[in-house]
Amino acid sequence: MRKDYYFKELKTDPYIQTRDIIELWKKTGNLFKSVRVISHRANQIQADLLALYKEEVEKVTGGVEFVAEEMQEAIEKIAIEYEKLPKPTLLATEEFMQGKTYWRFLSEGEGAEESE
């Protein structure tokens, strides 16, 4: 059930950048809506990363409760790999700015703005 998570290869700077507020505002017509979309997407990315991390650790441990020293080293290598990835908020912001995020606001009814 492993998915191919493209955000592991997404070329995002792992450091915080200053963003143009006007560009964020233009995407939805409201700065706060843009931030809301980014935060929801960041939560989704975090959940996907956590599931992927747990899946890789499960492969190493094989479901055993007692972790041997060799297994512990492998788990640490996996953890370091995930620590090097950009934070989910940075990934979500980059996706949003590139127009790769789909959203809709149900409270606005039929005329809700959407993007892909």
N, C-alpha and C positions, 0 to 999 in steps of 0.2 A: 504494500500500500504506500510505498515511498513515492513522493512526488518530486518532480524536478523543480527546485526552487531557484528561479532565475535571479533573485535578489542576492544570492551568494556571489554571483558574478557581476552584479550591477556595479559599474564603476562610479562609486560615490566616495567623495572625500570623507574620511573618517573623522574629520574635525568640523566643529561648528562654524558655519559661515553666516555672514550678515545677509539677510534677504530683503529684497525690495518689497515693501508693504503694498505698494500700488499693484505690483504683479500678482501678489496673493489675492488682493481685492478683486482684480479683473476676472479671475477664474470663476468666482461665484457671485460677484456683485456685493459681497459682504465679507469683511475681513474675518469676523467671528465664525461665519459658516465655513470659510476656508480652513481655519484652524481646527474646527470640529471635524471636517473631513480628514485632515491630516492625522488628527489624534486617533480617530477610529481605525484608520488604515495602519497606524503604528501599533495599535493593540493587536490587530490581525497578524501583522508581521511577527510581533513578539510571541504570539501563541504558536505560529508556524515554526519559528526558530526553536522554541522550547520543545515542541513535539519532535522535531528533527534531531535535536540534541539527545533527548531521551531515547530515541530509536537507535542512535549510534552507540550510546552507552550500553543499551540492552544487547546489542550485537557483541560487544566486547565482554560483558559479564555473563551473558547467557542466562540471565534470570537468577543467578546465584546470589544469595544474601551476603555470604562471606566473600570479600574481595581480596584476592591475592595481590602481592606487591607488583607483579607484572601487569595485572589488570589496572591497578591504581595508576601506574605510569601511563598506560594507554588512555585512561580516562582524563588524566591531566593534559595530555597532548590534544585530545578532542576539545577540552575546555579552553585551552589557549587558542586553538583555531577559531572558536566562536567568539572569544574576547577580541580578536583582531578585526572582526567584522564591524562595519559601521553600526551605530545604534539604530534601533527601529524608527525613531523619530526622524533621523537624517534620511533613511531610506524612503520613508513615507513622504517626506517633503520633496525629495528628488523626483519620485514618481509623480507627485501632484504637479510639480512645476513642468515636467515633461509631457503632461497630459495623459499619463498611463493609468490614471485612477478613475474608476467609474463611481458615480454617486447619484443619489436622488434624495430629495427631502419630501417625505410623504405628507407632512403637514401642509404643504403648499398646494396639494391637489393635483389635478391633471397637468397644470402648467409648470411642473417642477423642472428645474434645469438639470440636464444630465450631461455627462462627459464620458468619453472612453479613453 
